[in-house]
Amino acid sequence: MKLALLLIAITAMANAATTVKRSDFGKMPNGAGVSLYTLTNSHGMEARIMTYGGILVSLKTPDRKGALADVVLGHDDLAGYVADSKTFFGALIGRYANRIGHAQFTLEGVTYKLPKNDGENSLHGGPQGFDKHVWTGRELPDGVELTYLSKDGEAGYPGNLTAVVSYRLTDDNRLQIHYTATTDKPTVVNLTNHSYWNLKGGGDALAHLVTLNADRFTPVDSGLIPTGELKPVAGTPFDFRKATEPGARIGQADAQLKLGNGYDHNWVLNKNGLGLTLAARVEETSTGRVMEVYTDQPGIQFYTGNFLDGAVKGKGGVPANQHTALCFETQHYPDTPNKPSFPSAELKPGQKYATTTEFRFSAK
């Protein structure tokens, strides 16, 4: 008990320098107000999160010289996010992040059909997923807590699901995202954040040095749905166990790369326990910025922005072009509800879904 209280006190002290400010970020077409929470630590690192979609609007972190830059893609205003139906910039995605094959799954003998928004599949909860709703925000001493009630039958999913997600910024430059959910009926849930990272602050991201702590990945079919195989990365372009530029191999004549139009796959993380373990490390050598991703989830989707085509204009009106950012989505594997051999994503009444991911920033 004393140790637990000591740990809580130490955490509180570490986060004490973080300030939180709420402001208005505009109104939805239906008149609902959207709030923006700005978290700032003593080093000037700043994260801005809005209640629409639980979106990480910006994250400013220092380079080796202390210069701050925004390292996530996004839009300048609420209207830009509302109009954007393609990218999922910075959003909390669910109920089920990633793809569910043929937009359906069977749970306890009942088949549930979902809206299709990715060919024959359902992607990130469908066209009206968690990223398209206004969450309820509550200020925390070092961050913001967001709550959303997804009603039974919303987007085809069973059960009234209450999701609570907190963003916290620590004084040692960690952005912590903690997800919880409860349900009153058996359902499936898989939540993550869909930020697009460019540690240089702009330009092509394929020269970032990427390390993924995974010996295996899940190959996909032509619809980008996992086949069910857990394939070793050794001897393939998917081996990121040592720091590698994605651009070095993204153009290779590999069947999986062709299917994904680049990297858009789930890696099976090497886990050595139930707590947070290193999933990915990203370094941008010209600025010295480093981002480490820690999670308790079994997988991570590494996506190289292959389907960005410049049609969507981001901050400052700059087109979001192909490969201008990288995504690292900690998660359960895609199509898990249809793959009994994958770690289960089922949530039952009386259980609590709880998972944490940390993005740790430094410079060298």
C-alpha positions in Angstrom: 0.0 0.0 0.0 2.8 2.4 1.0 4.7 1.6 -2.3 1.6 2.2 -4.3 1.1 5.6 -2.7 4.7 6.5 -3.2 4.5 5.6 -6.9 1.4 7.8 -7.2 3.2 10.6 -5.5 6.2 10.3 -7.8 4.0 10.3 -10.9 2.1 13.4 -9.7 5.4 15.2 -9.1 6.7 14.2 -12.5 3.6 15.6 -14.1 3.2 18.7 -11.9 4.8 21.0 -14.4 2.2 20.2 -17.1 -0.5 22.9 -17.6 -3.9 22.3 -19.2 -6.0 24.9 -21.0 -9.4 24.5 -22.5 -10.6 26.6 -25.4 -13.4 26.6 -28.0 -12.5 25.0 -31.3 -15.7 25.7 -33.2 -19.1 24.1 -33.8 -20.3 21.1 -35.6 -22.8 21.4 -38.5 -25.5 20.5 -36.0 -24.4 23.2 -33.6 -22.6 21.0 -31.1 -19.6 22.8 -29.6 -16.1 21.3 -29.8 -13.4 22.0 -27.2 -9.7 22.0 -27.6 -7.4 21.0 -24.7 -3.8 22.3 -24.8 -1.3 20.4 -22.7 2.1 22.0 -22.1 5.1 20.8 -20.0 8.0 22.8 -18.6 10.1 22.1 -21.6 7.6 23.7 -24.0 6.4 20.4 -25.4 2.8 20.9 -26.3 0.0 18.5 -27.3 -3.4 19.7 -28.4 -6.4 17.4 -28.3 -10.0 18.2 -29.4 -13.3 16.5 -28.4 -14.3 15.9 -32.0 -13.0 12.4 -32.7 -10.6 12.6 -29.7 -8.2 13.9 -32.3 -4.5 14.8 -31.5 -4.5 18.0 -33.4 -0.9 18.9 -33.0 2.2 17.8 -31.0 5.2 20.1 -30.7 8.4 18.5 -29.5 12.0 19.8 -29.5 14.9 18.8 -31.8 18.5 18.5 -30.7 18.8 22.3 -30.6 15.7 22.8 -28.6 13.6 24.1 -31.6 10.0 23.0 -31.4 8.1 21.6 -34.4 4.7 20.1 -34.9 5.3 16.5 -35.8 1.8 15.3 -36.7 -0.3 15.9 -39.8 -3.7 17.5 -39.4 -5.9 20.5 -40.3 -5.9 24.1 -39.3 -9.5 24.2 -38.2 -12.5 22.0 -37.2 -14.1 22.4 -40.7 -11.0 20.7 -42.2 -11.4 17.7 -40.0 -15.2 17.4 -40.5 -14.8 17.6 -44.3 -12.0 15.0 -44.3 -13.5 11.5 -44.7 -10.2 9.8 -45.9 -7.3 10.2 -43.6 -8.3 9.8 -39.9 -5.6 12.4 -39.0 -4.9 12.0 -35.3 -8.2 10.4 -34.4 -9.3 7.8 -31.9 -10.6 5.0 -34.1 -13.1 2.4 -33.1 -15.2 0.5 -32.2 -12.8 -1.6 -34.1 -9.6 -0.1 -35.3 -8.3 -1.4 -38.6 -10.2 -3.8 -41.0 -12.9 -6.4 -40.5 -13.2 -8.6 -43.5 -16.4 -8.6 -45.5 -17.8 -6.1 -43.0 -19.2 -8.8 -40.7 -18.4 -11.1 -37.8 -20.1 -13.7 -35.7 -20.1 -13.6 -31.9 -21.8 -16.2 -29.7 -23.7 -17.5 -32.7 -25.0 -14.1 -33.9 -23.7 -12.6 -37.1 -23.4 -8.8 -37.1 -23.2 -6.9 -40.4 -21.2 -3.6 -40.5 -21.2 -0.7 -42.9 -18.7 -1.1 -45.7 -16.2 1.8 -46.2 -13.1 0.0 -47.6 -14.2 -2.1 -50.6 -16.0 -5.1 -49.1 -14.6 -4.4 -45.7 -15.3 -2.2 -42.7 -12.4 0.1 -41.7 -11.9 1.8 -38.4 -15.5 1.3 -37.2 -17.1 2.3 -40.5 -18.0 5.7 -42.1 -19.4 6.9 -38.8 -16.8 5.5 -36.4 -15.6 7.0 -33.1 -13.6 9.6 -35.1 -16.8 11.2 -36.4 -18.4 11.9 -33.0 -18.0 14.6 -30.4 -16.7 13.1 -27.1 -17.3 14.6 -23.7 -14.1 16.2 -22.3 -13.0 16.6 -18.7 -9.8 18.4 -17.7 -7.2 16.4 -15.7 -4.3 17.9 -13.7 -1.9 16.8 -16.5 -4.2 16.1 -19.4 -7.7 15.5 -20.6 -10.2 12.6 -20.2 -12.6 11.9 -23.1 -15.8 9.8 -22.8 -18.1 8.5 -25.5 -21.2 6.2 -25.3 -21.6 4.1 -28.4 -25.2 2.8 -28.2 -26.2 -0.7 -28.9 -26.4 -1.2 -32.7 -24.4 1.8 -33.6 -22.4 1.0 -36.8 -23.7 -2.5 -36.5 -21.9 -3.4 -33.3 -23.7 -5.0 -30.3 -23.9 -3.5 -26.8 -23.9 -0.1 -25.2 -20.2 0.5 -25.0 -18.8 3.3 -22.8 -15.3 4.3 -23.9 -13.1 6.5 -21.8 -9.7 7.7 -23.1 -7.2 9.9 -21.4 -4.3 11.8 -22.9 -1.6 12.9 -20.4 1.6 14.8 -21.0 4.5 14.2 -18.6 7.4 16.5 -17.8 9.8 13.9 -19.3 8.2 14.3 -22.7 5.9 11.3 -22.8 2.4 11.4 -24.2 0.4 8.7 -22.5 -2.9 7.4 -23.9 -5.0 5.2 -21.7 -8.1 3.5 -23.1 -10.9 1.8 -21.1 -14.3 0.4 -22.2 -17.2 -1.4 -20.7 -20.3 -3.0 -22.3 -23.7 -4.4 -21.3 -23.7 -7.0 -24.1 -20.9 -9.2 -25.6 -19.1 -7.2 -28.2 -15.7 -6.6 -29.8 -13.5 -3.6 -29.2 -10.1 -2.4 -30.5 -9.1 1.2 -29.9 -6.1 3.1 -31.0 -4.8 6.5 -32.1 -4.3 7.2 -35.9 -1.7 10.0 -35.8 0.5 10.5 -38.8 4.1 11.2 -37.6 6.8 13.2 -39.4 9.6 14.0 -36.9 11.2 16.4 -39.3 8.0 18.5 -39.3 7.4 18.1 -43.0 8.5 16.6 -46.3 9.0 12.9 -47.2 9.1 10.6 -44.2 10.7 7.5 -45.8 14.1 8.4 -44.6 13.1 8.1 -41.0 15.0 5.3 -39.3 12.4 2.8 -38.1 12.8 -0.2 -35.7 9.9 -2.6 -35.0 10.2 -5.0 -32.1 8.6 -7.9 -34.0 9.9 -11.2 -35.4 6.6 -11.8 -37.3 3.9 -10.0 -39.2 0.5 -10.9 -40.5 0.4 -11.2 -44.4 -2.7 -10.0 -46.1 -4.9 -10.8 -49.1 -5.9 -8.5 -51.9 -8.4 -6.8 -49.6 -5.6 -6.2 -47.0 -7.3 -8.7 -44.7 -4.9 -10.9 -42.8 -4.7 -14.5 -44.1 -4.3 -15.8 -40.6 -0.6 -16.7 -41.0 2.0 -15.3 -38.7 5.0 -15.0 -41.0 8.6 -14.5 -39.9 10.1 -11.2 -41.0 13.6 -12.6 -41.5 14.7 -12.4 -45.1 11.8 -10.2 -46.1 11.3 -6.4 -46.6 9.3 -6.5 -43.4 12.4 -7.0 -41.2 12.7 -3.8 -39.1 14.4 -5.5 -36.2 17.3 -3.2 -36.9 16.9 0.5 -37.7 16.0 0.8 -41.4 14.7 3.5 -43.7 11.3 2.4 -45.0 12.3 3.9 -48.4 15.2 1.5 -48.7 12.9 -1.4 -49.5 9.4 -0.1 -50.1 9.8 -0.4 -53.8 11.0 -4.0 -53.9 9.1 -6.5 -56.0 7.5 -8.1 -53.0 3.9 -9.4 -53.3 2.9 -8.1 -49.9 4.3 -4.6 -50.6 2.4 -4.6 -53.9 -0.9 -5.5 -52.1 -0.4 -2.7 -49.6 0.9 -0.2 -52.1 3.8 -0.1 -49.6 3.8 -0.9 -45.8 0.3 -1.2 -44.4 0.5 -4.3 -42.3 0.3 -5.5 -38.7 3.4 -6.6 -36.9 3.2 -9.3 -34.1 5.1 -7.6 -31.2 7.6 -9.5 -29.2 6.1 -9.5 -25.7 7.9 -10.3 -22.5 5.1 -9.6 -20.1 1.7 -8.0 -19.7 3.0 -4.4 -19.1 4.3 -1.8 -21.5 7.1 -3.0 -23.8 8.9 -1.3 -26.7 7.0 -1.7 -29.9 8.7 0.8 -32.2 11.5 3.3 -32.3 11.7 6.1 -34.9 14.6 8.5 -35.4 14.9 11.5 -37.8 18.6 12.1 -38.2 18.6 15.7 -39.5 16.8 17.0 -36.4 17.8 14.3 -33.9 14.2 13.8 -32.9 13.5 10.3 -31.6 10.1 8.7 -30.8 9.7 5.4 -28.9 6.3 3.7 -28.8 5.6 1.5 -25.8 2.4 -0.5 -25.5 0.7 -3.5 -23.8 -1.1 -4.4 -27.1 -0.1 -7.5 -29.1 0.3 -5.8 -32.5 1.2 -2.5 -34.2 0.0 -1.4 -37.6 2.9 0.3 -39.5 1.6 2.4 -42.4 3.7 4.6 -44.7 0.9 6.9 -45.9 0.6 5.0 -49.2 -2.9 6.2 -50.0 -2.3 9.9 -49.3 -2.4 11.5 -52.8 -2.4 15.2 -52.2 -6.1 15.5 -52.6 -6.4 16.4 -48.9 -4.9 19.7 -47.9 -3.4 19.7 -44.4 -2.1 22.5 -42.1 -1.2 25.7 -43.9 -2.9 24.3 -47.1 0.0 21.9 -47.7 -1.1 18.8 -49.6 -0.9 15.6 -47.8 1.2 13.7 -50.3 2.1 10.0 -50.4 4.7 9.0 -47.8 4.8 12.4 -46.0 4.2 10.7 -42.6 4.2 7.3 -40.9 1.5 5.7 -38.7 2.2 3.4 -35.7 -1.2 2.1 -34.5 -0.9 -0.1 -31.4 -3.8 -2.6 -31.6 -5.2 -6.1 -31.7 -4.6 -7.6 -35.1 -6.9 -6.7 -38.0 -9.9 -9.0 -38.6 -9.4 -10.6 -35.2 -13.2 -11.2 -34.7 -13.0 -13.5 -37.8 -9.7 -15.2 -36.8 -10.1 -17.5 -33.7 -6.4 -18.1 -33.7 -5.6 -14.4 -33.0 -5.7 -12.9 -29.5 -9.3 -12.2 -28.7 -10.8 -8.8 -28.9 -14.1 -9.8 -27.3 -15.4 -7.8 -24.3 -18.2 -9.2 -22.1 -20.4 -7.5 -19.5 -18.6 -7.3 -16.2 -15.2 -7.1 -17.9 -13.1 -4.0 -18.5 -11.1 -3.3 -21.6 -8.0 -1.4 -20.5 -4.9 -0.7 -22.5 -2.1 1.9 -22.5 0.3 3.3 -25.1 3.1 5.8 -24.6 4.9 7.9 -27.1 8.2 8.9 -25.6 10.2 11.8 -27.2 13.8 12.7 -27.0 16.6 14.2 -29.2 20.1 13.1 -29.9 
